[in-house]
Every structure is written in structure tokens, then in C-alpha cells.
Amino acid sequence: MPKPETHTEDCAPRRVLELFSSKWTSMVLHALHALHGGTCRTGELQRSLPGISKKMLTQTLRAMEADGLVSRRVFEVVPPRVEYSLTPLGREFVEPIELLYAWGAAHAEALDRLGRRSAPKPP
């Protein structure tokens, strides 16, 4: 029987999970891909993600840029205009995210039951 893989601190599975350390990363990737065709301005992206603050969106986008998932383009106009686009790596990474989102939509009732199970019971 083969020896089970050891998940060292720098192994690929852990590095992938680190990309999900922010709950917004997958949502930003999904919004960029599914709602905006891969490129959009910051304000458009924020309107696509109810509940995210401007500060959190900026932090998430900066981390995603540092990870190579998105690129940032600044236009030299007044007022300043900034667009974010999926990089080739971001376009590849969004594929499994879209599969997870589709699975979630197909299993919404089961996920709702899980949510009720873990929610605190009213007094």
C-alpha cells in the first residue's frame, strides 16, 4: 500500500488553501469572471459583491495581485481610473471555483440544512 502524502508546510494543497484564506478571494474571482468577463473597475466590482467594504475589496485585490491572480491597470485620466483583470493564472484558478459555485447552486437545499444545523437554537 502506498505511503500517504505528507502535507508539509509548503506543499501545493496548503498553498492552494492559502489562496482561500480570505472569504472574498473566490467571490472576487467569480465576479470578475462570470459577471464582468475578466476585467472591470473597482466600483463595478464592489457593486457586484454586496457586503464587501471598499477597504476589504482593496485589501483582497492587493493580495490577489501579489499572488498573481489579477493585474491592475491605472489609466492616466482625471479622475483616476483603475481596472482589474484576471491574469492567465487567475483564469485557470477560477475554473475549479466555478465548479464549486455550480455544485453549491445544485445542492442549495442541502447547504441550507447544514446552515440550520450549525446555527444557534433560539431560546
Backbone as CSV, one residue per row, in Angstrom:
resi,resn,N_x,N_y,N_z,CA_x,CA_y,CA_z,C_x,C_y,C_z
1,MET,0.852,-1.178,0.000,0.000,0.000,0.000,0.897,1.242,0.000
2,PRO,0.589,2.237,-0.873,1.442,3.425,-0.924,1.337,4.247,0.356
3,LYS,2.443,4.876,0.688,2.506,5.735,1.868,1.672,7.001,1.616
4,PRO,0.833,7.416,2.592,0.024,8.625,2.392,0.934,9.850,2.241
5,GLU,0.474,10.796,1.423,1.241,12.023,1.196,1.314,12.826,2.487
6,THR,2.493,13.320,2.769,2.670,14.186,3.924,2.394,15.621,3.483
7,HIS,1.568,16.299,4.216,1.232,17.682,3.883,2.164,18.625,4.636
8,THR,3.321,18.833,4.045,4.306,19.728,4.647,3.798,21.160,4.595
9,GLU,4.476,22.039,5.304,4.028,23.429,5.384,4.018,24.137,4.042
10,ASP,4.866,23.696,3.116,4.931,24.373,1.819,4.382,23.524,0.673
11,CYS,3.580,22.500,0.981,3.056,21.619,-0.061,1.990,22.361,-0.885
12,ALA,1.772,21.875,-2.091,0.825,22.509,-3.009,-0.598,22.605,-2.439
13,PRO,-1.140,21.536,-1.813,-2.502,21.667,-1.273,-2.630,22.798,-0.250
14,ARG,-1.651,22.962,0.604,-1.718,24.055,1.584,-1.613,25.416,0.913
15,ARG,-0.777,25.514,-0.126,-0.641,26.798,-0.827,-1.943,27.160,-1.531
16,VAL,-2.642,26.149,-2.076,-3.933,26.420,-2.705,-4.927,26.918,-1.655
17,LEU,-4.975,26.246,-0.514,-5.908,26.651,0.540,-5.598,28.048,1.068
18,GLU,-4.332,28.442,1.055,-3.973,29.802,1.482,-4.632,30.848,0.598
19,LEU,-4.826,30.516,-0.679,-5.494,31.453,-1.578,-6.941,31.682,-1.165
20,PHE,-7.515,30.740,-0.427,-8.884,30.876,0.064,-8.941,31.428,1.486
21,SER,-7.811,31.878,2.016,-7.801,32.335,3.406,-8.710,33.546,3.609
22,SER,-8.906,34.323,2.577,-9.884,35.409,2.634,-11.171,34.900,2.012
23,LYS,-12.282,35.096,2.703,-13.549,34.604,2.153,-13.909,35.312,0.858
24,TRP,-13.307,36.467,0.610,-13.662,37.245,-0.564,-12.905,36.841,-1.826
25,THR,-11.778,36.140,-1.705,-10.963,35.824,-2.877,-11.763,35.092,-3.944
26,SER,-12.433,34.017,-3.574,-13.185,33.256,-4.572,-14.338,34.078,-5.127
27,MET,-14.960,34.898,-4.293,-16.074,35.718,-4.762,-15.610,36.780,-5.751
28,VAL,-14.452,37.387,-5.493,-13.906,38.381,-6.417,-13.559,37.713,-7.743
29,LEU,-12.910,36.556,-7.682,-12.581,35.835,-8.915,-13.842,35.490,-9.696
30,HIS,-14.851,34.980,-8.984,-16.119,34.628,-9.639,-16.751,35.868,-10.279
31,ALA,-16.807,36.966,-9.548,-17.423,38.187,-10.083,-16.651,38.693,-11.304
32,LEU,-15.340,38.720,-11.213,-14.547,39.166,-12.359,-14.821,38.289,-13.582
33,HIS,-14.875,36.994,-13.363,-15.053,36.050,-14.469,-16.496,36.020,-14.983
34,ALA,-17.409,35.697,-14.108,-18.787,35.414,-14.517,-19.607,36.670,-14.797
35,LEU,-19.362,37.738,-14.058,-20.192,38.934,-14.203,-19.576,40.000,-15.087
36,HIS,-18.252,40.000,-15.194,-17.585,41.099,-15.885,-16.653,40.654,-17.013
37,GLY,-16.662,39.401,-17.367,-15.864,38.938,-18.485,-14.366,39.001,-18.289
38,GLY,-13.913,39.105,-17.042,-12.485,39.067,-16.746,-11.854,40.398,-16.409
39,THR,-12.527,41.522,-16.691,-11.957,42.848,-16.419,-13.052,43.795,-15.967
40,CYS,-12.781,44.583,-14.928,-13.720,45.637,-14.550,-13.061,46.624,-13.609
41,ARG,-13.754,47.720,-13.397,-13.283,48.765,-12.494,-13.656,48.403,-11.060
42,THR,-12.956,49.021,-10.129,-13.143,48.728,-8.713,-14.582,48.952,-8.257
43,GLY,-15.173,50.081,-8.633,-16.543,50.393,-8.218,-17.549,49.385,-8.737
44,GLU,-17.380,48.964,-9.993,-18.273,47.953,-10.570,-18.161,46.643,-9.793
45,LEU,-16.918,46.302,-9.469,-16.682,45.062,-8.730,-17.314,45.135,-7.353
46,GLN,-17.176,46.269,-6.678,-17.769,46.412,-5.346,-19.286,46.309,-5.400
47,ARG,-19.908,46.892,-6.405,-21.372,46.797,-6.543,-21.815,45.360,-6.819
48,SER,-20.934,44.553,-7.374,-21.251,43.149,-7.657,-21.152,42.263,-6.429
49,LEU,-20.567,42.796,-5.355,-20.302,41.999,-4.155,-20.935,42.653,-2.926
50,PRO,-22.249,42.541,-2.762,-22.886,43.142,-1.591,-22.245,42.639,-0.305
51,GLY,-21.993,43.559,0.592,-21.427,43.195,1.893,-19.929,43.421,2.007
52,ILE,-19.242,43.651,0.897,-17.802,43.889,0.988,-17.570,45.396,1.119
53,SER,-16.722,45.760,2.044,-16.389,47.172,2.200,-15.322,47.552,1.175
54,LYS,-15.199,48.838,0.924,-14.176,49.313,-0.014,-12.788,48.914,0.475
55,LYS,-12.570,49.026,1.785,-11.274,48.661,2.370,-10.981,47.171,2.166
56,MET,-11.961,46.311,2.417,-11.751,44.871,2.270,-11.528,44.497,0.806
57,LEU,-12.273,45.141,-0.099,-12.078,44.878,-1.515,-10.664,45.271,-1.935
58,THR,-10.214,46.426,-1.493,-8.867,46.885,-1.828,-7.818,45.920,-1.279
59,GLN,-7.960,45.496,-0.030,-7.011,44.546,0.567,-7.011,43.223,-0.194
60,THR,-8.196,42.741,-0.547,-8.308,41.472,-1.268,-7.665,41.579,-2.645
61,LEU,-7.961,42.667,-3.351,-7.380,42.845,-4.684,-5.863,42.969,-4.624
62,ARG,-5.340,43.663,-3.624,-3.882,43.781,-3.482,-3.237,42.422,-3.230
63,ALA,-3.863,41.620,-2.374,-3.329,40.283,-2.097,-3.405,39.415,-3.354
64,MET,-4.499,39.516,-4.076,-4.657,38.728,-5.297,-3.659,39.167,-6.366
65,GLU,-3.361,40.450,-6.409,-2.352,40.947,-7.350,-0.971,40.402,-6.967
66,ALA,-0.665,40.423,-5.669,0.616,39.892,-5.188,0.740,38.394,-5.475
67,ASP,-0.389,37.677,-5.445,-0.395,36.238,-5.722,-0.393,35.933,-7.220
68,GLY,-0.548,36.961,-8.050,-0.531,36.753,-9.489,-1.861,36.336,-10.081
69,LEU,-2.958,36.536,-9.347,-4.279,36.139,-9.833,-4.964,37.242,-10.632
70,VAL,-4.657,38.496,-10.322,-5.214,39.637,-11.055,-4.094,40.616,-11.377
71,SER,-4.351,41.420,-12.389,-3.429,42.512,-12.703,-4.196,43.819,-12.575
72,ARG,-3.473,44.859,-12.261,-4.061,46.178,-12.037,-3.544,47.114,-13.110
73,ARG,-4.462,47.854,-13.722,-4.081,48.821,-14.743,-4.634,50.183,-14.351
74,VAL,-3.731,51.156,-14.267,-4.113,52.519,-13.904,-4.098,53.361,-15.171
75,PHE,-5.187,54.049,-15.437,-5.287,54.939,-16.586,-4.970,56.358,-16.127
76,GLU,-4.136,57.051,-16.865,-3.725,58.419,-16.519,-4.778,59.410,-17.006
77,VAL,-5.911,59.418,-16.316,-7.003,60.333,-16.635,-7.479,60.970,-15.344
78,VAL,-8.258,62.046,-15.490,-8.845,62.706,-14.317,-10.352,62.549,-14.439
79,PRO,-11.038,61.992,-13.447,-10.493,61.342,-12.244,-9.789,60.034,-12.608
80,PRO,-8.902,59.567,-11.708,-8.147,58.348,-11.993,-9.081,57.161,-12.233
81,ARG,-8.667,56.292,-13.119,-9.451,55.093,-13.431,-8.542,53.876,-13.280
82,VAL,-9.031,52.873,-12.558,-8.263,51.651,-12.331,-9.125,50.469,-12.749
83,GLU,-8.523,49.543,-13.468,-9.202,48.302,-13.850,-8.416,47.113,-13.331
84,TYR,-9.148,46.087,-12.959,-8.533,44.819,-12.555,-8.939,43.765,-13.565
85,SER,-7.973,42.922,-13.921,-8.212,41.846,-14.884,-7.646,40.544,-14.349
86,LEU,-8.294,39.456,-14.719,-7.752,38.150,-14.395,-6.469,37.933,-15.195
87,THR,-5.460,37.406,-14.542,-4.240,37.009,-15.232,-4.461,35.610,-15.801
88,PRO,-3.543,35.106,-16.603,-3.688,33.719,-17.058,-3.834,32.739,-15.889
89,LEU,-3.063,32.944,-14.816,-3.193,32.082,-13.637,-4.567,32.244,-13.001
90,GLY,-5.059,33.474,-12.915,-6.383,33.724,-12.360,-7.476,33.053,-13.174
91,ARG,-7.339,33.079,-14.520,-8.331,32.417,-15.381,-8.317,30.910,-15.167
92,GLU,-7.138,30.344,-14.925,-7.071,28.901,-14.640,-7.652,28.590,-13.264
93,PHE,-7.323,29.432,-12.277,-7.764,29.190,-10.906,-9.276,29.344,-10.765
94,VAL,-9.889,30.175,-11.603,-11.328,30.383,-11.487,-12.114,29.162,-11.964
95,GLU,-11.515,28.303,-12.773,-12.227,27.117,-13.261,-12.731,26.227,-12.125
96,PRO,-11.890,25.795,-11.180,-12.436,24.975,-10.083,-13.383,25.758,-9.176
97,ILE,-13.197,27.066,-9.076,-14.113,27.883,-8.273,-15.506,27.862,-8.898
98,GLU,-15.568,27.976,-10.217,-16.862,27.927,-10.900,-17.526,26.567,-10.698
99,LEU,-16.731,25.492,-10.672,-17.289,24.164,-10.395,-17.880,24.115,-8.989
100,LEU,-17.180,24.687,-8.014,-17.700,24.724,-6.638,-18.978,25.551,-6.549
101,TYR,-19.008,26.686,-7.226,-20.212,27.515,-7.218,-21.384,26.769,-7.854
102,ALA,-21.140,26.071,-8.957,-22.200,25.294,-9.611,-22.675,24.174,-8.695
103,TRP,-21.742,23.510,-8.010,-22.116,22.454,-7.074,-22.981,23.043,-5.961
104,GLY,-22.590,24.210,-5.451,-23.370,24.860,-4.398,-24.780,25.198,-4.849
105,ALA,-24.912,25.697,-6.069,-26.243,26.019,-6.600,-27.081,24.754,-6.751
106,ALA,-26.457,23.672,-7.194,-27.184,22.410,-7.380,-27.570,21.763,-6.058
107,HIS,-26.871,22.094,-4.992,-27.120,21.481,-3.684,-27.529,22.516,-2.638
108,ALA,-28.222,23.544,-3.087,-28.607,24.645,-2.190,-29.432,24.168,-1.001
109,GLU,-30.362,23.242,-1.232,-31.205,22.771,-0.122,-30.381,22.055,0.933
110,ALA,-29.455,21.213,0.513,-28.599,20.513,1.470,-27.729,21.512,2.233
111,LEU,-27.236,22.527,1.548,-26.427,23.547,2.219,-27.266,24.352,3.204
112,ASP,-28.530,24.614,2.844,-29.429,25.304,3.768,-29.625,24.481,5.037
113,ARG,-29.788,23.173,4.888,-29.952,22.312,6.067,-28.692,22.331,6.920
114,LEU,-27.532,22.324,6.285,-26.276,22.402,7.052,-26.211,23.701,7.838
115,GLY,-26.635,24.786,7.214,-26.633,26.088,7.877,-27.544,26.106,9.073
116,ARG,-28.738,25.483,8.940,-29.670,25.438,10.064,-29.141,24.567,11.172
117,ARG,-28.432,23.504,10.810,-27.896,22.595,11.818,-26.849,23.284,12.673
118,SER,-26.029,24.147,12.041,-24.945,24.771,12.795,-25.358,26.095,13.425
119,ALA,-26.527,26.615,13.073,-26.979,27.875,13.650,-27.413,27.662,15.098
120,PRO,-27.160,28.648,15.945,-27.600,28.500,17.352,-29.117,28.436,17.429
121,LYS,-29.593,27.622,18.351,-31.034,27.469,18.542,-31.576,28.659,19.349
122,PRO,-32.734,29.191,18.918,-33.311,30.307,19.674,-33.740,29.873,21.079
123,PRO,-33.689,30.798,22.042,-34.070,30.448,23.428,-35.538,30.168,23.589
